[in-house]
Amino acid sequence: MRIEWLLCPICKSKTRLQLREDTELKNFPLYCPKCKQETLINAKDLQITVIQKREH
């Protein structure tokens, strides 16, 4: 079972979440503590797709 850190799609730094290869996320609000941005993502088979970028 592979586990990888979820990276911020904006600044490419590690977030506080890890993703397993059997995890599926839909419309997940991913928050990055470094750049303080929230991004709506989907994830399946460790592949992440960005739906929408939000700025605070």
PDB file with SEQRES, HELIX, SHEET and CRYST1 records, atoms N, CA, C and O in Angstrom:
SEQRES   1 A   56  MET ARG ILE GLU TRP LEU LEU CYS PRO ILE CYS LYS SER          
SEQRES   2 A   56  LYS THR ARG LEU GLN LEU ARG GLU ASP THR GLU LEU LYS          
SEQRES   3 A   56  ASN PHE PRO LEU TYR CYS PRO LYS CYS LYS GLN GLU THR          
SEQRES   4 A   56  LEU ILE ASN ALA LYS ASP LEU GLN ILE THR VAL ILE GLN          
SEQRES   5 A   56  LYS ARG GLU HIS                                              
SHEET    1 AA1 2 ILE A   3  LEU A   7  0                                        
SHEET    2 AA1 2 LYS A  14  ARG A  20 -1                                        
SHEET    1 AA2 3 GLU A  24  TYR A  31  0                                        
SHEET    2 AA2 3 GLU A  38  LYS A  44 -1                                        
SHEET    3 AA2 3 GLN A  47  ARG A  54 -1                                        
CRYST1    1.000    1.000    1.000  90.00  90.00  90.00 P 1           1          
ATOM      1  N   MET A   1       0.836  -1.180   0.000  1.00  0.00           N  
ATOM      2  CA  MET A   1       0.000   0.000   0.000  1.00  0.00           C  
ATOM      3  C   MET A   1       0.885   1.248   0.000  1.00  0.00           C  
ATOM      4  O   MET A   1       1.648   1.477   0.938  1.00  0.00           O  
ATOM      5  N   ARG A   2       0.775   2.051  -1.060  1.00  0.00           N  
ATOM      6  CA  ARG A   2       1.560   3.289  -1.154  1.00  0.00           C  
ATOM      7  C   ARG A   2       0.824   4.431  -0.458  1.00  0.00           C  
ATOM      8  O   ARG A   2      -0.396   4.563  -0.567  1.00  0.00           O  
ATOM      9  N   ILE A   3       1.577   5.239   0.247  1.00  0.00           N  
ATOM     10  CA  ILE A   3       1.041   6.435   0.899  1.00  0.00           C  
ATOM     11  C   ILE A   3       1.949   7.598   0.517  1.00  0.00           C  
ATOM     12  O   ILE A   3       3.168   7.512   0.660  1.00  0.00           O  
ATOM     13  N   GLU A   4       1.355   8.680   0.032  1.00  0.00           N  
ATOM     14  CA  GLU A   4       2.128   9.864  -0.368  1.00  0.00           C  
ATOM     15  C   GLU A   4       1.533  11.105   0.272  1.00  0.00           C  
ATOM     16  O   GLU A   4       0.340  11.166   0.571  1.00  0.00           O  
ATOM     17  N   TRP A   5       2.398  12.095   0.474  1.00  0.00           N  
ATOM     18  CA  TRP A   5       1.933  13.377   0.984  1.00  0.00           C  
ATOM     19  C   TRP A   5       1.140  14.085  -0.102  1.00  0.00           C  
ATOM     20  O   TRP A   5       1.480  14.015  -1.283  1.00  0.00           O  
ATOM     21  N   LEU A   6       0.099  14.754   0.303  1.00  0.00           N  
ATOM     22  CA  LEU A   6      -0.695  15.556  -0.613  1.00  0.00           C  
ATOM     23  C   LEU A   6       0.013  16.901  -0.770  1.00  0.00           C  
ATOM     24  O   LEU A   6       0.229  17.606   0.216  1.00  0.00           O  
ATOM     25  N   LEU A   7       0.374  17.257  -1.995  1.00  0.00           N  
ATOM     26  CA  LEU A   7       1.097  18.492  -2.254  1.00  0.00           C  
ATOM     27  C   LEU A   7       0.135  19.588  -2.699  1.00  0.00           C  
ATOM     28  O   LEU A   7      -0.859  19.329  -3.376  1.00  0.00           O  
ATOM     29  N   CYS A   8       0.451  20.799  -2.309  1.00  0.00           N  
ATOM     30  CA  CYS A   8      -0.350  21.948  -2.713  1.00  0.00           C  
ATOM     31  C   CYS A   8      -0.182  22.160  -4.222  1.00  0.00           C  
ATOM     32  O   CYS A   8       0.950  22.227  -4.701  1.00  0.00           O  
ATOM     33  N   PRO A   9      -1.273  22.266  -4.977  1.00  0.00           N  
ATOM     34  CA  PRO A   9      -1.141  22.473  -6.419  1.00  0.00           C  
ATOM     35  C   PRO A   9      -0.650  23.869  -6.785  1.00  0.00           C  
ATOM     36  O   PRO A   9      -0.253  24.098  -7.927  1.00  0.00           O  
ATOM     37  N   ILE A  10      -0.670  24.798  -5.846  1.00  0.00           N  
ATOM     38  CA  ILE A  10      -0.244  26.174  -6.125  1.00  0.00           C  
ATOM     39  C   ILE A  10       1.251  26.358  -5.856  1.00  0.00           C  
ATOM     40  O   ILE A  10       1.994  26.798  -6.734  1.00  0.00           O  
ATOM     41  N   CYS A  11       1.692  26.016  -4.630  1.00  0.00           N  
ATOM     42  CA  CYS A  11       3.098  26.262  -4.272  1.00  0.00           C  
ATOM     43  C   CYS A  11       3.938  24.980  -4.228  1.00  0.00           C  
ATOM     44  O   CYS A  11       5.150  25.051  -4.025  1.00  0.00           O  
ATOM     45  N   LYS A  12       3.318  23.820  -4.414  1.00  0.00           N  
ATOM     46  CA  LYS A  12       3.999  22.510  -4.465  1.00  0.00           C  
ATOM     47  C   LYS A  12       4.633  22.077  -3.147  1.00  0.00           C  
ATOM     48  O   LYS A  12       5.476  21.180  -3.142  1.00  0.00           O  
ATOM     49  N   SER A  13       4.246  22.698  -2.025  1.00  0.00           N  
ATOM     50  CA  SER A  13       4.783  22.256  -0.737  1.00  0.00           C  
ATOM     51  C   SER A  13       3.858  21.212  -0.126  1.00  0.00           C  
ATOM     52  O   SER A  13       2.716  21.055  -0.556  1.00  0.00           O  
ATOM     53  N   LYS A  14       4.361  20.498   0.882  1.00  0.00           N  
ATOM     54  CA  LYS A  14       3.570  19.460   1.537  1.00  0.00           C  
ATOM     55  C   LYS A  14       2.455  20.091   2.357  1.00  0.00           C  
ATOM     56  O   LYS A  14       2.653  21.107   3.022  1.00  0.00           O  
ATOM     57  N   THR A  15       1.282  19.476   2.300  1.00  0.00           N  
ATOM     58  CA  THR A  15       0.201  19.882   3.187  1.00  0.00           C  
ATOM     59  C   THR A  15       0.233  18.966   4.398  1.00  0.00           C  
ATOM     60  O   THR A  15       1.176  18.192   4.562  1.00  0.00           O  
ATOM     61  N   ARG A  16      -0.773  19.039   5.239  1.00  0.00           N  
ATOM     62  CA  ARG A  16      -0.790  18.215   6.447  1.00  0.00           C  
ATOM     63  C   ARG A  16      -1.454  16.868   6.229  1.00  0.00           C  
ATOM     64  O   ARG A  16      -1.684  16.133   7.190  1.00  0.00           O  
ATOM     65  N   LEU A  17      -1.763  16.531   4.993  1.00  0.00           N  
ATOM     66  CA  LEU A  17      -2.508  15.307   4.700  1.00  0.00           C  
ATOM     67  C   LEU A  17      -1.674  14.311   3.906  1.00  0.00           C  
ATOM     68  O   LEU A  17      -0.826  14.685   3.096  1.00  0.00           O  
ATOM     69  N   GLN A  18      -1.937  13.041   4.160  1.00  0.00           N  
ATOM     70  CA  GLN A  18      -1.346  11.979   3.366  1.00  0.00           C  
ATOM     71  C   GLN A  18      -2.462  11.259   2.632  1.00  0.00           C  
ATOM     72  O   GLN A  18      -3.594  11.201   3.112  1.00  0.00           O  
ATOM     73  N   LEU A  19      -2.140  10.713   1.471  1.00  0.00           N  
ATOM     74  CA  LEU A  19      -3.117  10.058   0.625  1.00  0.00           C  
ATOM     75  C   LEU A  19      -2.687   8.627   0.367  1.00  0.00           C  
ATOM     76  O   LEU A  19      -1.553   8.375  -0.040  1.00  0.00           O  
ATOM     77  N   ARG A  20      -3.603   7.683   0.606  1.00  0.00           N  
ATOM     78  CA  ARG A  20      -3.337   6.282   0.278  1.00  0.00           C  
ATOM     79  C   ARG A  20      -3.783   6.028  -1.148  1.00  0.00           C  
ATOM     80  O   ARG A  20      -4.620   6.758  -1.678  1.00  0.00           O  
ATOM     81  N   GLU A  21      -3.227   4.994  -1.776  1.00  0.00           N  
ATOM     82  CA  GLU A  21      -3.553   4.733  -3.178  1.00  0.00           C  
ATOM     83  C   GLU A  21      -4.989   4.269  -3.388  1.00  0.00           C  
ATOM     84  O   GLU A  21      -5.495   4.343  -4.508  1.00  0.00           O  
ATOM     85  N   ASP A  22      -5.664   3.789  -2.334  1.00  0.00           N  
ATOM     86  CA  ASP A  22      -7.054   3.370  -2.486  1.00  0.00           C  
ATOM     87  C   ASP A  22      -8.056   4.440  -2.032  1.00  0.00           C  
ATOM     88  O   ASP A  22      -9.251   4.162  -1.923  1.00  0.00           O  
ATOM     89  N   THR A  23      -7.575   5.658  -1.769  1.00  0.00           N  
ATOM     90  CA  THR A  23      -8.431   6.756  -1.331  1.00  0.00           C  
ATOM     91  C   THR A  23      -8.969   7.523  -2.533  1.00  0.00           C  
ATOM     92  O   THR A  23      -8.247   7.789  -3.494  1.00  0.00           O  
ATOM     93  N   GLU A  24     -10.252   7.872  -2.460  1.00  0.00           N  
ATOM     94  CA  GLU A  24     -10.871   8.714  -3.484  1.00  0.00           C  
ATOM     95  C   GLU A  24     -11.470   9.939  -2.804  1.00  0.00           C  
ATOM     96  O   GLU A  24     -12.190   9.823  -1.813  1.00  0.00           O  
ATOM     97  N   LEU A  25     -11.164  11.109  -3.348  1.00  0.00           N  
ATOM     98  CA  LEU A  25     -11.712  12.361  -2.831  1.00  0.00           C  
ATOM     99  C   LEU A  25     -12.474  13.060  -3.948  1.00  0.00           C  
ATOM    100  O   LEU A  25     -12.026  13.085  -5.094  1.00  0.00           O  
ATOM    101  N   LYS A  26     -13.627  13.629  -3.610  1.00  0.00           N  
ATOM    102  CA  LYS A  26     -14.399  14.413  -4.577  1.00  0.00           C  
ATOM    103  C   LYS A  26     -14.756  15.732  -3.928  1.00  0.00           C  
ATOM    104  O   LYS A  26     -15.277  15.772  -2.814  1.00  0.00           O  
ATOM    105  N   ASN A  27     -14.470  16.807  -4.635  1.00  0.00           N  
ATOM    106  CA  ASN A  27     -14.773  18.159  -4.147  1.00  0.00           C  
ATOM    107  C   ASN A  27     -14.191  18.398  -2.752  1.00  0.00           C  
ATOM    108  O   ASN A  27     -14.873  18.905  -1.861  1.00  0.00           O  
ATOM    109  N   PHE A  28     -12.928  18.027  -2.581  1.00  0.00           N  
ATOM    110  CA  PHE A  28     -12.263  18.156  -1.289  1.00  0.00           C  
ATOM    111  C   PHE A  28     -11.587  19.519  -1.183  1.00  0.00           C  
ATOM    112  O   PHE A  28     -10.800  19.877  -2.058  1.00  0.00           O  
ATOM    113  N   PRO A  29     -11.876  20.294  -0.126  1.00  0.00           N  
ATOM    114  CA  PRO A  29     -11.215  21.598   0.056  1.00  0.00           C  
ATOM    115  C   PRO A  29      -9.841  21.417   0.705  1.00  0.00           C  
ATOM    116  O   PRO A  29      -9.741  21.236   1.918  1.00  0.00           O  
ATOM    117  N   LEU A  30      -8.800  21.465  -0.098  1.00  0.00           N  
ATOM    118  CA  LEU A  30      -7.429  21.282   0.382  1.00  0.00           C  
ATOM    119  C   LEU A  30      -6.855  22.637   0.776  1.00  0.00           C  
ATOM    120  O   LEU A  30      -6.791  23.552  -0.045  1.00  0.00           O  
ATOM    121  N   TYR A  31      -6.436  22.765   2.034  1.00  0.00           N  
ATOM    122  CA  TYR A  31      -5.867  24.009   2.537  1.00  0.00           C  
ATOM    123  C   TYR A  31      -4.360  23.844   2.685  1.00  0.00           C  
ATOM    124  O   TYR A  31      -3.886  22.848   3.232  1.00  0.00           O  
ATOM    125  N   CYS A  32      -3.619  24.819   2.200  1.00  0.00           N  
ATOM    126  CA  CYS A  32      -2.165  24.806   2.326  1.00  0.00           C  
ATOM    127  C   CYS A  32      -1.747  25.775   3.433  1.00  0.00           C  
ATOM    128  O   CYS A  32      -2.047  26.966   3.349  1.00  0.00           O  
ATOM    129  N   PRO A  33      -1.058  25.282   4.470  1.00  0.00           N  
ATOM    130  CA  PRO A  33      -0.629  26.173   5.548  1.00  0.00           C  
ATOM    131  C   PRO A  33       0.500  27.119   5.149  1.00  0.00           C  
ATOM    132  O   PRO A  33       0.713  28.139   5.805  1.00  0.00           O  
ATOM    133  N   LYS A  34       1.214  26.796   4.096  1.00  0.00           N  
ATOM    134  CA  LYS A  34       2.332  27.649   3.684  1.00  0.00           C  
ATOM    135  C   LYS A  34       1.852  28.873   2.892  1.00  0.00           C  
ATOM    136  O   LYS A  34       2.173  30.009   3.242  1.00  0.00           O  
ATOM    137  N   CYS A  35       1.083  28.634   1.826  1.00  0.00           N  
ATOM    138  CA  CYS A  35       0.635  29.765   1.001  1.00  0.00           C  
ATOM    139  C   CYS A  35      -0.760  30.261   1.398  1.00  0.00           C  
ATOM    140  O   CYS A  35      -1.255  31.241   0.842  1.00  0.00           O  
ATOM    141  N   LYS A  36      -1.390  29.578   2.364  1.00  0.00           N  
ATOM    142  CA  LYS A  36      -2.688  29.962   2.904  1.00  0.00           C  
ATOM    143  C   LYS A  36      -3.779  30.060   1.836  1.00  0.00           C  
ATOM    144  O   LYS A  36      -4.643  30.935   1.885  1.00  0.00           O  
ATOM    145  N   GLN A  37      -3.719  29.144   0.875  1.00  0.00           N  
ATOM    146  CA  GLN A  37      -4.713  29.070  -0.194  1.00  0.00           C  
ATOM    147  C   GLN A  37      -5.553  27.818  -0.004  1.00  0.00           C  
ATOM    148  O   GLN A  37      -5.069  26.801   0.493  1.00  0.00           O  
ATOM    149  N   GLU A  38      -6.800  27.899  -0.399  1.00  0.00           N  
ATOM    150  CA  GLU A  38      -7.666  26.726  -0.386  1.00  0.00           C  
ATOM    151  C   GLU A  38      -8.002  26.370  -1.823  1.00  0.00           C  
ATOM    152  O   GLU A  38      -8.373  27.237  -2.614  1.00  0.00           O  
ATOM    153  N   THR A  39      -7.872  25.093  -2.158  1.00  0.00           N  
ATOM    154  CA  THR A  39      -8.101  24.617  -3.514  1.00  0.00           C  
ATOM    155  C   THR A  39      -9.059  23.443  -3.465  1.00  0.00           C  
ATOM    156  O   THR A  39      -8.908  22.553  -2.628  1.00  0.00           O  
ATOM    157  N   LEU A  40     -10.031  23.432  -4.340  1.00  0.00           N  
ATOM    158  CA  LEU A  40     -10.969  22.328  -4.434  1.00  0.00           C  
ATOM    159  C   LEU A  40     -10.373  21.281  -5.371  1.00  0.00           C  
ATOM    160  O   LEU A  40     -10.047  21.585  -6.518  1.00  0.00           O  
ATOM    161  N   ILE A  41     -10.230  20.031  -4.875  1.00  0.00           N  
ATOM    162  CA  ILE A  41      -9.572  18.991  -5.666  1.00  0.00           C  
ATOM    163  C   ILE A  41     -10.403  17.709  -5.712  1.00  0.00           C  
ATOM    164  O   ILE A  41     -11.293  17.492  -4.889  1.00  0.00           O  
ATOM    165  N   ASN A  42     -10.090  16.879  -6.684  1.00  0.00           N  
ATOM    166  CA  ASN A  42     -10.514  15.482  -6.748  1.00  0.00           C  
ATOM    167  C   ASN A  42      -9.249  14.649  -6.724  1.00  0.00           C  
ATOM    168  O   ASN A  42      -8.219  15.074  -7.249  1.00  0.00           O  
ATOM    169  N   ALA A  43      -9.308  13.467  -6.122  1.00  0.00           N  
ATOM    170  CA  ALA A  43      -8.147  12.581  -6.096  1.00  0.00           C  
ATOM    171  C   ALA A  43      -8.609  11.137  -6.253  1.00  0.00           C  
ATOM    172  O   ALA A  43      -9.572  10.700  -5.622  1.00  0.00           O  
ATOM    173  N   LYS A  44      -7.898  10.409  -7.111  1.00  0.00           N  
ATOM    174  CA  LYS A  44      -8.174   8.993  -7.320  1.00  0.00           C  
ATOM    175  C   LYS A  44      -6.886   8.346  -7.807  1.00  0.00           C  
ATOM    176  O   LYS A  44      -6.226   8.882  -8.697  1.00  0.00           O  
ATOM    177  N   ASP A  45      -6.517   7.196  -7.237  1.00  0.00           N  
ATOM    178  CA  ASP A  45      -5.291   6.466  -7.595  1.00  0.00           C  
ATOM    179  C   ASP A  45      -4.052   7.355  -7.511  1.00  0.00           C  
ATOM    180  O   ASP A  45      -3.180   7.289  -8.377  1.00  0.00           O  
ATOM    181  N   LEU A  46      -3.971   8.186  -6.469  1.00  0.00           N  
ATOM    182  CA  LEU A  46      -2.869   9.117  -6.217  1.00  0.00           C  
ATOM    183  C   LEU A  46      -2.722  10.193  -7.296  1.00  0.00           C  
ATOM    184  O   LEU A  46      -1.691  10.864  -7.355  1.00  0.00           O  
ATOM    185  N   GLN A  47      -3.722  10.365  -8.140  1.00  0.00           N  
ATOM    186  CA  GLN A  47      -3.718  11.429  -9.153  1.00  0.00           C  
ATOM    187  C   GLN A  47      -4.667  12.526  -8.683  1.00  0.00           C  
ATOM    188  O   GLN A  47      -5.822  12.262  -8.349  1.00  0.00           O  
ATOM    189  N   ILE A  48      -4.165  13.760  -8.663  1.00  0.00           N  
ATOM    190  CA  ILE A  48      -4.942  14.889  -8.159  1.00  0.00           C  
ATOM    191  C   ILE A  48      -5.315  15.809  -9.312  1.00  0.00           C  
ATOM    192  O   ILE A  48      -4.471  16.162 -10.136  1.00  0.00           O  
ATOM    193  N   THR A  49      -6.575  16.190  -9.363  1.00  0.00           N  
ATOM    194  CA  THR A  49      -7.034  17.165 -10.361  1.00  0.00           C  
ATOM    195  C   THR A  49      -7.639  18.349  -9.629  1.00  0.00           C  
ATOM    196  O   THR A  49      -8.408  18.182  -8.683  1.00  0.00           O  
ATOM    197  N   VAL A  50      -7.287  19.545 -10.074  1.00  0.00           N  
ATOM    198  CA  VAL A  50      -7.769  20.775  -9.460  1.00  0.00           C  
ATOM    199  C   VAL A  50      -9.093  21.159 -10.100  1.00  0.00           C  
ATOM    200  O   VAL A  50      -9.218  21.190 -11.324  1.00  0.00           O  
ATOM    201  N   ILE A  51     -10.077  21.449  -9.260  1.00  0.00           N  
ATOM    202  CA  ILE A  51     -11.378  21.885  -9.746  1.00  0.00           C  
ATOM    203  C   ILE A  51     -11.450  23.402  -9.747  1.00  0.00           C  
ATOM    204  O   ILE A  51     -11.833  24.022 -10.739  1.00  0.00           O  
ATOM    205  N   GLN A  52     -11.073  23.992  -8.607  1.00  0.00           N  
ATOM    206  CA  GLN A  52     -11.220  25.441  -8.457  1.00  0.00           C  
ATOM    207  C   GLN A  52     -10.210  25.947  -7.433  1.00  0.00           C  
ATOM    208  O   GLN A  52      -9.949  25.296  -6.422  1.00  0.00           O  
ATOM    209  N   LYS A  53      -9.648  27.117  -7.716  1.00  0.00           N  
ATOM    210  CA  LYS A  53      -8.726  27.747  -6.770  1.00  0.00           C  
ATOM    211  C   LYS A  53      -9.455  28.887  -6.074  1.00  0.00           C  
ATOM    212  O   LYS A  53     -10.123  29.695  -6.718  1.00  0.00           O  
ATOM    213  N   ARG A  54      -9.321  28.944  -4.746  1.00  0.00           N  
ATOM    214  CA  ARG A  54      -9.941  30.017  -3.963  1.00  0.00           C  
ATOM    215  C   ARG A  54      -8.862  30.798  -3.260  1.00  0.00           C  
ATOM    216  O   ARG A  54      -7.874  30.226  -2.798  1.00  0.00           O  
ATOM    217  N   GLU A  55      -9.043  32.104  -3.173  1.00  0.00           N  
ATOM    218  CA  GLU A  55      -8.087  32.943  -2.441  1.00  0.00           C  
ATOM    219  C   GLU A  55      -8.768  33.493  -1.210  1.00  0.00           C  
ATOM    220  O   GLU A  55      -9.944  33.857  -1.237  1.00  0.00           O  
ATOM    221  N   HIS A  56      -8.001  33.547  -0.113  1.00  0.00           N  
ATOM    222  CA  HIS A  56      -8.552  34.074   1.144  1.00  0.00           C  
ATOM    223  C   HIS A  56      -8.214  35.521   1.279  1.00  0.00           C  
ATOM    224  O   HIS A  56      -8.586  36.153   2.268  1.00  0.00           O  
TER     225      HIS A  56                                                      
END                                                                             
